Amino acid sequence: MYNDTIAAIATPLGEGGIGIVRVSGPQACAILGMVFRHASRRPASLESHRLYYGSFLEPATGRVLDRGLAVLMRAPHSYTGEDVVEFHTHGGIAAVRAVLEAALAAGARLAEPGEMTLRAFLNGKLDLAQAEAVMDVVRARTSEALDLAQRQLGGALSAAVRSLRGAAVDLLARLEATIDFSEDDVPPLEPAKVAQPLQQLAERARRLAETACVGRVYREGLRVALVGRPNAGKSSLLNRLLGFERAIVTPIPGTTRDTVEDVANFRGVPVMLIDTAGITETDDPVERLGVERSRAALATADIVLYVTDVNRALDAADLALAGAVGAARRDAPSRSLALVLNKQDLPALLDPQPLINALRPAAVVHTSALTGEGIDALVDTVRELALSGAAAPDAGAPVVTNVRHRDALLRAAGHFEAAAYAAVDGMAADFVCIDIRAGIEALGEITGESVTEDLLERIFSQFCIGK
């Protein structure tokens, strides 16, 4: 299926120092000879893993498209495990596309999303968990997220899963021996000696799955919506949290007419901050659209920061909004909420207790977007809510960052527990073995020992083309 030669642009399109076109497959060397000309060496004599300077040519006419570097990486010592060629051109859009078109004209086809990494998996260069970590490295937005991705790419998770799977396979083999050789005086295993290791396997799988609550936050980040009445200081707070002027700030209520989003790093946790238009009743059709988008942001946020101005007494509209936000939170119990009492640099005229009663916030933070007071405390509060109080992952320890891996571990744990109960209940070894095999199969889905074409297609379709 994957015995042809593929090519793709491996760097983002746009102006830059260099652009890279990657070619992989059995015809990579031949395409190198048709597309690249070195001043003194013939393509067949180019050494592997060495950069050469030359010209990139249009195969049909010999017209020079660009000048740059080419490198040949002969199989199996390449990313994909196949012969791989990379053309390093100038970074403009036209130059990179011209060299890609030349490679396609020379016999390659355009790679599918993730096909380079898929071939690396199929050729044994990476297991499936490591292959998924490649995209996590690309998408990492903080150094902590990058560290977790590098752990998985280095095989920390795979080693933990293989240890679990190996112990389960050993136990299965011992059980099957009592079945296959029962006539040769192989004594059956005592139920306790079967159930205890199975319960231990289930517990190990569950403990590993539990790391996902922290791992996914670092990998995927979370959405934090700043909501409240107009002129509560939400935009000023957003700018202070980001460290630059992202939102327009004026003393005029209703300045923010639409949601404004940007990514911040909250001590390693990537956070998408969403500044919303003040939620209020209005006859202005444009402002009404902004309010609707604010409500939509509130409905999809992982954490809500309810921002209010301490320099203004509460009124009926405040309490109505607090009631609506509290109701929205009850519809999504996992959504955390903090009350932010902003403008601490001004005289306090607000009694926050009615808001606390209506919102039941997980935390109350006092801030001044103008002076920076309480900003560090707000960052710490959001981070703690995101991680549910859990500590940062231990250095080097395996951490699950992928919901697919977590679900497979939980399924494996369930099967091992079911097998343990079957053993304790005195069921025949054949029935115990059924659940053990299912648990082994679930663990194999993580590293790729047991995998379907549909699963591979679903995983690698999420990759960018060229990776």
BELWOUR-V36564 format. One record per residue. SS is DSSP state (alpha for helix, beta for strand, coil for the rest). OMEGA is omega in degrees with one decimal (none if undefined). NEAR is the number of other ideal C-beta (glycine too) atoms within 10 Angstrom. Layout:
ss->(SS:SS)
omega->(OMEGA:OMEGA)
near->(NEAR:NEAR)
This chain:
ss->(coil:coil:coil:coil:coil:beta:beta:beta:beta:coil:coil:coil:coil:coil:coil:coil:coil:beta:beta:beta:beta:beta:beta:beta:coil:coil:coil:alpha:alpha:alpha:alpha:alpha:alpha:alpha:alpha:beta:beta:beta:coil:coil:coil:coil:alpha:alpha:alpha:coil:coil:beta:coil:coil:beta:beta:beta:beta:beta:beta:beta:coil:coil:coil:coil:coil:coil:beta:beta:beta:beta:beta:beta:beta:beta:beta:beta:coil:coil:coil:coil:coil:coil:coil:coil:coil:coil:beta:beta:beta:beta:beta:beta:beta:coil:coil:alpha:alpha:alpha:alpha:alpha:alpha:alpha:alpha:alpha:alpha:alpha:alpha:alpha:coil:coil:coil:beta:beta:coil:coil:beta:coil:alpha:alpha:alpha:alpha:alpha:alpha:alpha:alpha:coil:coil:coil:coil:coil:alpha:alpha:alpha:alpha:alpha:alpha:alpha:alpha:alpha:alpha:alpha:alpha:coil:coil:coil:alpha:alpha:alpha:alpha:alpha:alpha:alpha:alpha:alpha:alpha:alpha:coil:coil:alpha:alpha:alpha:alpha:alpha:alpha:alpha:alpha:alpha:alpha:alpha:alpha:alpha:alpha:alpha:alpha:alpha:alpha:alpha:alpha:alpha:alpha:alpha:alpha:alpha:coil:alpha:alpha:alpha:coil:coil:coil:coil:coil:coil:alpha:alpha:alpha:alpha:alpha:alpha:alpha:alpha:alpha:alpha:alpha:alpha:alpha:alpha:alpha:alpha:alpha:alpha:alpha:alpha:coil:alpha:alpha:alpha:alpha:alpha:alpha:alpha:alpha:alpha:coil:beta:beta:beta:beta:beta:beta:coil:coil:coil:coil:coil:coil:alpha:alpha:alpha:alpha:alpha:alpha:alpha:alpha:alpha:coil:coil:coil:coil:coil:coil:coil:coil:coil:coil:coil:coil:coil:coil:coil:coil:coil:beta:beta:beta:beta:beta:beta:beta:coil:coil:beta:beta:beta:beta:beta:beta:beta:coil:coil:coil:coil:coil:coil:coil:coil:coil:alpha:alpha:alpha:alpha:alpha:alpha:alpha:alpha:alpha:alpha:alpha:alpha:alpha:alpha:alpha:alpha:coil:coil:beta:beta:beta:beta:beta:beta:beta:coil:coil:coil:coil:coil:coil:alpha:alpha:alpha:alpha:alpha:alpha:alpha:alpha:alpha:alpha:alpha:alpha:alpha:alpha:alpha:alpha:coil:coil:coil:coil:beta:beta:beta:beta:beta:beta:beta:coil:coil:coil:coil:coil:coil:coil:coil:coil:coil:alpha:alpha:alpha:alpha:alpha:alpha:alpha:coil:coil:coil:beta:beta:beta:beta:coil:coil:coil:coil:coil:coil:coil:coil:alpha:alpha:alpha:alpha:alpha:alpha:alpha:alpha:alpha:alpha:alpha:alpha:alpha:coil:coil:coil:coil:coil:coil:coil:coil:coil:coil:coil:coil:coil:coil:coil:alpha:alpha:alpha:alpha:alpha:alpha:alpha:alpha:alpha:alpha:alpha:alpha:alpha:alpha:alpha:alpha:alpha:alpha:alpha:alpha:alpha:alpha:coil:coil:coil:coil:alpha:alpha:alpha:alpha:alpha:alpha:alpha:alpha:alpha:alpha:alpha:alpha:alpha:alpha:alpha:alpha:alpha:alpha:alpha:coil:coil:coil:coil:coil:alpha:alpha:alpha:alpha:alpha:alpha:alpha:alpha:coil:coil:coil:coil:beta:coil:coil)
omega->(-177.1:-179.1:176.6:-176.7:-175.7:179.1:178.2:171.9:-174.9:178.7:-179.7:177.1:-180.0:179.9:-179.7:-177.9:-179.9:169.2:-175.9:171.8:-177.3:178.4:-179.1:177.2:-173.8:-178.9:-176.7:-179.0:179.3:178.4:175.1:-179.5:-178.5:-172.5:-171.9:176.6:176.3:-172.8:-171.7:-175.9:172.5:-177.0:-177.0:-177.3:179.2:179.9:178.7:176.1:176.2:-178.9:177.3:177.4:178.7:-176.9:173.5:-170.3:168.2:-171.7:-174.0:-172.3:-175.4:179.7:179.8:-179.9:-178.4:174.5:-177.9:-174.3:174.0:177.5:176.7:176.4:-173.7:177.0:2.0:-173.3:178.8:-178.7:-176.9:-173.4:176.7:168.8:-179.5:174.9:173.5:175.3:-178.9:-175.5:166.8:-168.4:178.4:-178.2:-175.4:-177.3:-177.8:-179.8:179.8:179.4:175.1:178.2:178.2:179.0:178.0:178.5:-179.1:173.7:177.6:170.0:-179.4:-178.8:172.4:176.4:176.6:-173.1:176.7:-179.3:175.4:178.4:175.8:177.5:-177.8:-179.8:173.3:178.2:179.6:167.1:-171.5:178.7:177.3:178.8:177.9:179.4:178.1:-179.9:176.3:176.5:-179.0:-173.5:-176.4:-177.6:175.8:179.8:178.3:176.7:177.5:179.8:178.5:178.8:179.7:175.3:-179.5:178.3:178.3:173.7:-178.6:179.4:-179.1:179.8:179.4:-179.5:179.8:176.0:176.4:-176.5:179.8:178.1:178.9:178.8:178.6:179.9:178.3:-179.5:179.2:179.0:-178.5:177.1:179.1:177.8:-173.3:-174.8:-179.7:-179.9:-179.0:176.3:171.4:-173.7:176.5:178.8:176.9:-178.3:-178.4:-179.2:174.1:-174.5:-175.8:177.8:177.7:176.7:177.7:176.9:179.5:-179.7:177.5:-179.9:-179.5:179.3:178.1:179.1:-178.2:177.8:-177.5:-178.1:175.5:-175.9:-178.4:178.5:179.4:-176.0:-172.3:-175.5:179.4:-178.7:-179.5:-177.3:173.4:-177.5:179.0:178.5:174.9:174.9:176.9:-179.6:-177.5:-178.1:176.9:178.8:176.7:-179.1:180.0:179.6:179.9:-177.9:175.7:-176.1:-180.0:-177.5:176.3:-178.9:172.8:176.2:-174.7:177.1:177.6:178.7:178.8:-178.3:-176.8:175.7:176.6:-174.6:172.3:-175.0:175.8:177.8:180.0:-180.0:176.2:179.5:176.8:-174.5:171.9:179.6:-177.7:174.7:-175.4:171.7:178.0:-178.4:-177.7:175.4:-177.4:174.7:179.6:-175.9:179.3:179.2:179.3:176.7:177.6:178.8:178.8:177.0:176.3:178.5:178.1:177.3:177.7:-176.3:-175.7:-177.1:172.6:179.3:178.1:171.5:178.8:-174.3:176.9:-175.2:-177.8:-177.2:-177.9:179.6:178.6:172.0:-176.0:-179.6:176.8:-177.4:177.6:179.1:178.9:177.4:179.4:179.5:177.4:178.3:178.6:179.0:178.7:177.6:178.7:-173.4:-178.6:-178.8:-179.5:-179.5:173.9:176.3:-178.9:178.6:-170.3:-179.9:178.3:177.5:-179.8:178.1:-177.9:177.0:-172.8:167.1:-172.9:-172.0:177.2:176.8:179.1:179.2:-177.1:-173.2:-172.9:-174.9:175.4:-179.9:174.0:-176.2:178.1:-176.2:166.2:178.1:-178.7:-175.2:-176.4:178.8:174.6:-177.2:177.7:178.7:178.5:177.1:179.0:179.8:179.6:-179.5:180.0:177.0:-179.5:-176.4:-179.8:177.8:-178.9:179.2:175.6:-179.0:176.3:-178.9:176.2:-178.0:176.6:-180.0:177.2:179.0:-170.7:-178.2:177.7:179.4:179.5:-178.3:178.5:178.0:179.4:176.5:178.4:179.0:179.1:179.7:179.5:176.8:178.9:178.2:178.7:178.8:178.9:179.4:179.9:-179.9:176.8:179.1:-178.7:-177.4:179.2:-177.9:176.5:-177.6:-178.1:-178.7:177.2:177.8:179.8:176.8:177.3:178.8:179.8:178.4:179.1:177.0:-178.3:-175.3:175.5:176.8:175.2:-173.1:179.4:177.8:178.9:179.6:178.7:179.8:-179.1:-178.3:-171.2:175.4:178.9:-180.0:172.4:176.2:179.9:179.6:none)
near->(5:13:7:12:22:25:30:24:23:22:17:11:12:10:9:13:8:14:27:19:30:25:33:29:25:12:20:27:18:19:25:24:15:19:30:23:18:15:8:7:12:9:20:9:8:21:11:13:10:10:13:19:11:20:17:25:19:17:17:10:7:10:12:12:20:19:13:23:16:26:18:22:20:16:16:12:12:24:20:26:18:25:24:23:30:20:30:22:25:17:18:15:13:12:19:27:16:17:29:24:16:25:30:19:14:21:17:25:14:14:24:15:16:25:22:27:25:24:23:22:24:17:16:10:18:25:19:24:27:21:24:27:27:21:18:22:15:12:16:18:19:20:9:19:24:17:17:28:23:14:21:26:19:13:18:19:29:21:13:22:27:19:13:23:23:12:17:24:15:11:22:17:9:15:20:15:14:15:14:10:10:12:6:7:6:13:7:13:18:10:16:10:12:23:21:14:19:26:18:13:26:23:13:18:28:16:12:24:19:15:23:20:14:21:25:17:23:26:25:18:22:20:17:25:27:29:28:27:21:19:18:25:24:32:25:20:28:27:20:21:23:18:10:7:12:17:19:12:17:10:6:8:12:17:15:24:17:14:16:20:16:16:12:20:17:21:13:18:24:21:26:17:23:25:27:28:28:24:22:17:10:16:6:11:7:12:19:15:14:20:21:12:16:25:16:14:22:23:13:11:24:20:19:30:30:27:28:25:20:23:15:16:10:17:9:7:13:20:14:14:22:22:12:15:24:17:10:17:21:10:8:14:7:7:19:23:22:21:24:26:21:29:26:17:14:14:9:13:11:18:11:17:9:13:23:13:11:20:22:12:22:15:17:15:20:17:27:20:26:15:12:11:16:20:17:11:13:23:18:14:22:26:18:17:21:23:17:11:7:13:7:15:18:9:7:10:13:21:25:28:25:21:13:16:26:20:16:24:29:18:18:32:24:17:25:32:20:19:30:23:15:23:27:16:11:7:14:11:19:11:13:27:18:14:21:27:16:16:29:23:16:23:28:18:22:30:23:21:15:16:15:9:8:8:14:17:12:11:21:22:12:11:21:15:15:22:21)
